[in-house]
Amino acid sequence: MIRFITILILVCVGRMGSADTLQTASRPVQVIQMVGGLDTPWAVGILPDGSFLVTERDGELLHVRNGKSERVSGAPKVATSGQGGLLDITVARDFVRSREVFLTFSKPQGSGAGTALAVARLSENGKRLTNLRVIFEAAPGGSGGRHFGSRVAEARDGTLFVTIGDRGDGPSAQDRSNHMGSVIRIARNGSVPPDNPFVGQPGIRPEIWSYGHRNPQGAGLDARGRLWASEHGAKGGDEVNRIREGANFGWPVISYGTHYSGQKIGEGTTKAGMEQPELYWDPSIAPSGLLVYSGKLWPQWRGDIFVGSLKFDYIARLAGSPLREVEQIKGWETERVRDIVEAPDGSIWFISVGQGAVYRMTPG
């Protein structure tokens, strides 16, 4: 059923009128609700004309223009068990020419499901997807409903990075004969780039770019084109990593967290040949969504990393070397932040699962 949702511009007490104001370490910011009434929203993609797309985990794709939301037909069929469903969306950099968008989702695989990536063309009126085709599908192996990962980022050279969780099977993240617990890199047509690190090595999936990940739910590129990812640990040990070609990020051999039972994970926190995180959280914040900011509207934030917290309801700003959490941007709007992206104008948009809404943040 087509749904129309009127834009609400809220003050702190929830009345129509002006934007809410949140205080940050440097200056106030204004937060405006761009759309509400969403059902488990997962990702937002901003289009060149100022309208935007939102995924809902149950499989709905919505197009929002001038405060009104309309269902987009033609989205892929998804497996909605547990954490699965319609997940990330990324608007192609050449959208003005191609009108293509990339979607990640949990694809049914017999009795289970796997992380998949599809590309499709959005119609001129924004009402339907056409020429939908799956260009990557994780090798079957996950039967549960956990840890799909599922962010997609388009690199400068046009290749696509997709984050894939371990599907609740920790040892699989060290087994490169499957895709679980990895970041994969493919060309836009789904082929394997010949310069991927494991191409031609027997028994290793050639799409793998890095491995040893638990459940990376945030990914973004910095100004130098380097990929960063945020990933869920177990009890403690949430991480932010700079993803390196061919690198092993250690899960479940090393971790700064523990099992939920309190038992030790693996062999400790370090091991030769395994990467250390740029930052880790203990206790866990449940990080989802990651943005490396350009500095367009807030020059003082240039190069800073923003990560949403699902557990503690804030946006973390990370900066410095070594990387550290320098502030928490928090208000009633930041309840369970699932995604965070930068718009072409430099504003910061984020999804609040708790509020069922998309918000836009600008200087106060």
PAVO-233841 format. One line per field, with one value per residue (C-alpha): residue number from 1; residue in one letter; x, y, z. Coordinates in steps of 0.02 Angstrom, whole numbers, plus 50000, padded with zeros to 5 digits. Example, Ala and Ser with C-alpha at 12.3 -4.5 7.8 and 13.67 -1.06 7.14 Angstrom:
resi <- (1, 2);
resn <- (a, s);
xx <- (50615, 50684);
yy <- (49775, 49947);
zz <- (50390, 50357);
//
This chain:
resi <- (1, 2, 3, 4, 5, 6, 7, 8, 9, 10, 11, 12, 13, 14, 15, 16, 17, 18, 19, 20, 21, 22, 23, 24, 25, 26, 27, 28, 29, 30, 31, 32, 33, 34, 35, 36, 37, 38, 39, 40, 41, 42, 43, 44, 45, 46, 47, 48, 49, 50, 51, 52, 53, 54, 55, 56, 57, 58, 59, 60, 61, 62, 63, 64, 65, 66, 67, 68, 69, 70, 71, 72, 73, 74, 75, 76, 77, 78, 79, 80, 81, 82, 83, 84, 85, 86, 87, 88, 89, 90, 91, 92, 93, 94, 95, 96, 97, 98, 99, 100, 101, 102, 103, 104, 105, 106, 107, 108, 109, 110, 111, 112, 113, 114, 115, 116, 117, 118, 119, 120, 121, 122, 123, 124, 125, 126, 127, 128, 129, 130, 131, 132, 133, 134, 135, 136, 137, 138, 139, 140, 141, 142, 143, 144, 145, 146, 147, 148, 149, 150, 151, 152, 153, 154, 155, 156, 157, 158, 159, 160, 161, 162, 163, 164, 165, 166, 167, 168, 169, 170, 171, 172, 173, 174, 175, 176, 177, 178, 179, 180, 181, 182, 183, 184, 185, 186, 187, 188, 189, 190, 191, 192, 193, 194, 195, 196, 197, 198, 199, 200, 201, 202, 203, 204, 205, 206, 207, 208, 209, 210, 211, 212, 213, 214, 215, 216, 217, 218, 219, 220, 221, 222, 223, 224, 225, 226, 227, 228, 229, 230, 231, 232, 233, 234, 235, 236, 237, 238, 239, 240, 241, 242, 243, 244, 245, 246, 247, 248, 249, 250, 251, 252, 253, 254, 255, 256, 257, 258, 259, 260, 261, 262, 263, 264, 265, 266, 267, 268, 269, 270, 271, 272, 273, 274, 275, 276, 277, 278, 279, 280, 281, 282, 283, 284, 285, 286, 287, 288, 289, 290, 291, 292, 293, 294, 295, 296, 297, 298, 299, 300, 301, 302, 303, 304, 305, 306, 307, 308, 309, 310, 311, 312, 313, 314, 315, 316, 317, 318, 319, 320, 321, 322, 323, 324, 325, 326, 327, 328, 329, 330, 331, 332, 333, 334, 335, 336, 337, 338, 339, 340, 341, 342, 343, 344, 345, 346, 347, 348, 349, 350, 351, 352, 353, 354, 355, 356, 357, 358, 359, 360, 361, 362, 363, 364);
resn <- (m, i, r, f, i, t, i, l, i, l, v, c, v, g, r, m, g, s, a, d, t, l, q, t, a, s, r, p, v, q, v, i, q, m, v, g, g, l, d, t, p, w, a, v, g, i, l, p, d, g, s, f, l, v, t, e, r, d, g, e, l, l, h, v, r, n, g, k, s, e, r, v, s, g, a, p, k, v, a, t, s, g, q, g, g, l, l, d, i, t, v, a, r, d, f, v, r, s, r, e, v, f, l, t, f, s, k, p, q, g, s, g, a, g, t, a, l, a, v, a, r, l, s, e, n, g, k, r, l, t, n, l, r, v, i, f, e, a, a, p, g, g, s, g, g, r, h, f, g, s, r, v, a, e, a, r, d, g, t, l, f, v, t, i, g, d, r, g, d, g, p, s, a, q, d, r, s, n, h, m, g, s, v, i, r, i, a, r, n, g, s, v, p, p, d, n, p, f, v, g, q, p, g, i, r, p, e, i, w, s, y, g, h, r, n, p, q, g, a, g, l, d, a, r, g, r, l, w, a, s, e, h, g, a, k, g, g, d, e, v, n, r, i, r, e, g, a, n, f, g, w, p, v, i, s, y, g, t, h, y, s, g, q, k, i, g, e, g, t, t, k, a, g, m, e, q, p, e, l, y, w, d, p, s, i, a, p, s, g, l, l, v, y, s, g, k, l, w, p, q, w, r, g, d, i, f, v, g, s, l, k, f, d, y, i, a, r, l, a, g, s, p, l, r, e, v, e, q, i, k, g, w, e, t, e, r, v, r, d, i, v, e, a, p, d, g, s, i, w, f, i, s, v, g, q, g, a, v, y, r, m, t, p, g);
xx <- (50000, 50066, 50102, 50111, 50201, 50199, 50364, 50372, 50485, 50497, 50557, 50615, 50438, 50377, 50273, 50270, 50381, 50569, 50709, 50773, 50942, 51076, 51235, 51401, 51576, 51606, 51437, 51249, 51176, 50999, 50910, 50757, 50650, 50640, 50518, 50438, 50324, 50453, 50454, 50630, 50724, 50898, 50979, 50957, 51020, 51009, 50971, 51041, 50871, 50859, 50735, 50794, 50771, 50747, 50754, 50646, 50707, 50544, 50580, 50502, 50596, 50526, 50554, 50529, 50502, 50439, 50396, 50291, 50341, 50292, 50331, 50452, 50405, 50531, 50638, 50719, 50636, 50716, 50730, 50667, 50720, 50807, 50922, 50895, 50794, 50818, 50972, 51091, 51065, 51198, 51164, 51289, 51406, 51352, 51167, 51125, 51176, 51141, 51001, 51074, 51067, 51150, 51052, 51112, 50992, 50976, 50940, 50846, 50962, 50865, 50832, 50950, 51000, 51155, 51209, 51183, 51211, 51094, 51097, 50942, 50885, 50765, 50626, 50617, 50466, 50549, 50408, 50493, 50656, 50692, 50826, 50860, 51002, 51099, 51284, 51351, 51286, 51383, 51423, 51286, 51329, 51224, 51062, 51028, 50963, 51116, 51264, 51231, 51347, 51287, 51355, 51404, 51528, 51578, 51765, 51845, 51886, 51704, 51729, 51610, 51651, 51522, 51538, 51480, 51458, 51508, 51323, 51345, 51479, 51641, 51767, 51698, 51776, 51947, 51893, 51921, 51834, 51673, 51628, 51569, 51659, 51739, 51741, 51725, 51771, 51691, 51675, 51513, 51459, 51492, 51657, 51813, 51944, 52108, 52205, 52105, 52230, 52180, 52145, 52215, 52248, 52168, 52029, 52005, 51856, 51929, 51805, 51881, 51972, 51993, 51933, 51921, 51771, 51625, 51482, 51532, 51377, 51462, 51575, 51637, 51779, 51894, 51962, 52106, 51986, 52028, 51891, 51844, 51721, 51637, 51592, 51502, 51603, 51529, 51519, 51638, 51760, 51661, 51788, 51829, 51952, 52042, 52018, 52179, 52197, 52222, 52223, 52159, 52065, 52072, 51896, 51871, 52055, 52083, 51960, 51946, 51778, 51719, 51582, 51413, 51442, 51595, 51717, 51875, 51871, 52009, 52191, 52185, 52195, 52346, 52426, 52560, 52486, 52321, 52269, 52235, 52080, 52103, 51982, 51879, 51738, 51713, 51572, 51497, 51399, 51327, 51398, 51301, 51332, 51497, 51537, 51705, 51657, 51716, 51714, 51599, 51483, 51590, 51773, 51829, 51760, 51853, 51915, 51823, 51729, 51547, 51473, 51296, 51262, 51115, 51140, 51173, 51074, 51204, 51318, 51501, 51626, 51800, 51959, 52145, 52292, 52274, 52090, 51976, 51796, 51802, 51616, 51442, 51305, 51146, 50962, 50794, 50816, 50970, 50876, 50957, 51055, 51064, 51138, 51232, 51277, 51334, 51224, 51297, 51276, 51378, 51232, 51234, 51084, 51048, 50918, 50840, 50764, 50687, 50598, 50563, 50630, 50764, 50845, 50953, 51085, 51149, 51246, 51143);
yy <- (50000, 50172, 50273, 50460, 50530, 50716, 50795, 50853, 50995, 50976, 51074, 50986, 50971, 50898, 51045, 51100, 51248, 51261, 51134, 51062, 51125, 51010, 51071, 51001, 51031, 51170, 51249, 51214, 51115, 51109, 50944, 50932, 50779, 50743, 50597, 50498, 50349, 50225, 50040, 49983, 50096, 50037, 50153, 50318, 50370, 50552, 50590, 50738, 50825, 50831, 50687, 50528, 50341, 50244, 50057, 49971, 49803, 49714, 49739, 49907, 50040, 50217, 50374, 50537, 50700, 50864, 50778, 50640, 50457, 50334, 50149, 50104, 49945, 49818, 49796, 49623, 49483, 49471, 49347, 49441, 49318, 49399, 49540, 49504, 49602, 49748, 49833, 49961, 50077, 50179, 50300, 50279, 50426, 50435, 50430, 50582, 50481, 50301, 50322, 50168, 50124, 49982, 49881, 49751, 49625, 49452, 49339, 49176, 49026, 48864, 48852, 48997, 49167, 49260, 49439, 49494, 49650, 49707, 49853, 49930, 50085, 50206, 50269, 50455, 50476, 50379, 50252, 50092, 49999, 49923, 49805, 49738, 49613, 49528, 49554, 49468, 49336, 49268, 49084, 48985, 48940, 49043, 48970, 49089, 49267, 49356, 49459, 49502, 49655, 49736, 49908, 49948, 50085, 50138, 50166, 50302, 50178, 50122, 49956, 49911, 49860, 49758, 49712, 49538, 49474, 49303, 49251, 49200, 49071, 49148, 49024, 49053, 49228, 49145, 49025, 49110, 48970, 49064, 49249, 49258, 49383, 49476, 49635, 49593, 49698, 49676, 49773, 49860, 49717, 49590, 49525, 49504, 49641, 49560, 49657, 49586, 49513, 49330, 49310, 49145, 49072, 48898, 48878, 49065, 49163, 49291, 49427, 49440, 49602, 49579, 49451, 49411, 49525, 49491, 49603, 49765, 49876, 50040, 50083, 50244, 50317, 50456, 50598, 50487, 50352, 50233, 50121, 50128, 50012, 49998, 49826, 49747, 49652, 49530, 49591, 49737, 49748, 49851, 49915, 50047, 49982, 50055, 49915, 49859, 49749, 49566, 49601, 49485, 49581, 49438, 49384, 49267, 49233, 49404, 49527, 49661, 49589, 49431, 49307, 49352, 49210, 49304, 49179, 49236, 49251, 49165, 49195, 49371, 49544, 49530, 49403, 49418, 49440, 49508, 49691, 49800, 49912, 50099, 50116, 49997, 50021, 49929, 49924, 49900, 50042, 49934, 50041, 50055, 50175, 50266, 50431, 50515, 50698, 50814, 50975, 51065, 51144, 51114, 51142, 51099, 50923, 50889, 50709, 50665, 50501, 50492, 50327, 50293, 50200, 50082, 50042, 50210, 50324, 50448, 50493, 50471, 50594, 50518, 50615, 50621, 50505, 50384, 50389, 50421, 50467, 50655, 50688, 50616, 50709, 50663, 50711, 50625, 50613, 50501, 50351, 50195, 50276, 50151, 50249, 50412, 50493, 50659, 50749, 50841, 51006, 50946, 50920, 50760, 50645, 50502, 50369, 50345, 50172, 50217, 50369, 50285, 50438, 50517, 50679, 50813, 50904, 51078, 51216, 51307);
zz <- (50000, 49954, 50109, 50123, 50275, 50307, 50356, 50536, 50586, 50772, 50921, 51077, 51146, 50981, 50917, 50735, 50697, 50709, 50717, 50879, 50937, 51006, 51088, 51026, 51091, 50965, 50929, 50926, 50782, 50717, 50689, 50577, 50553, 50366, 50376, 50516, 50540, 50475, 50520, 50568, 50446, 50402, 50275, 50185, 50013, 49959, 49777, 49678, 49671, 49861, 49877, 49960, 49976, 50138, 50164, 50293, 50355, 50315, 50130, 50089, 49992, 50009, 49904, 50000, 49908, 49982, 50146, 50068, 50065, 49930, 49912, 49772, 49681, 49617, 49773, 49792, 49887, 50059, 50202, 50354, 50490, 50639, 50584, 50400, 50275, 50156, 50225, 50148, 50000, 49910, 49769, 49627, 49602, 49420, 49465, 49359, 49206, 49259, 49388, 49474, 49658, 49753, 49881, 50006, 50079, 50156, 50009, 50036, 50013, 50038, 50224, 50261, 50194, 50140, 50114, 49934, 49830, 49692, 49573, 49494, 49400, 49483, 49370, 49332, 49444, 49586, 49596, 49538, 49517, 49348, 49281, 49456, 49454, 49592, 49560, 49717, 49836, 49984, 49973, 50064, 50241, 50362, 50427, 50571, 50569, 50638, 50580, 50398, 50409, 50249, 50209, 50031, 49982, 49806, 49791, 49686, 49549, 49539, 49627, 49767, 49945, 50042, 50226, 50277, 50455, 50520, 50526, 50707, 50666, 50730, 50658, 50483, 50487, 50476, 50338, 50171, 50075, 50117, 50122, 50303, 50414, 50269, 50168, 49985, 49832, 49663, 49501, 49462, 49348, 49485, 49416, 49523, 49500, 49449, 49582, 49729, 49854, 49845, 49660, 49597, 49769, 49783, 49910, 49940, 49878, 49757, 49807, 49983, 50019, 50208, 50334, 50520, 50547, 50665, 50607, 50519, 50504, 50460, 50313, 50235, 50132, 50190, 50084, 50025, 49969, 50111, 50180, 50364, 50451, 50620, 50684, 50829, 50956, 51078, 51259, 51235, 51092, 50966, 50841, 50711, 50582, 50433, 50308, 50225, 50073, 50119, 50306, 50443, 50578, 50701, 50745, 50838, 50877, 50956, 51031, 51165, 51217, 51303, 51265, 51340, 51462, 51525, 51452, 51363, 51174, 51078, 51122, 51194, 51117, 51002, 50886, 50753, 50579, 50644, 50639, 50789, 50787, 50768, 50914, 51020, 51144, 51308, 51355, 51183, 51104, 50962, 50819, 50656, 50515, 50488, 50403, 50374, 50363, 50223, 50324, 50202, 50332, 50488, 50438, 50614, 50589, 50427, 50428, 50589, 50595, 50650, 50710, 50770, 50933, 50937, 51122, 51203, 51085, 51025, 50880, 50922, 50848, 50833, 50800, 50835, 50821, 50902, 50860, 51009, 51046, 51076, 51098, 51101, 51007, 51094, 51099, 51094, 50905, 50921, 50990, 50913, 50771, 50627, 50481, 50458, 50291, 50220, 50095, 49944, 50036, 50185, 50303, 50407, 50396, 50513, 50548, 50720, 50732, 50900, 50828, 50661, 50573, 50464, 50527, 50447, 50549, 50501, 50591, 50722);
//
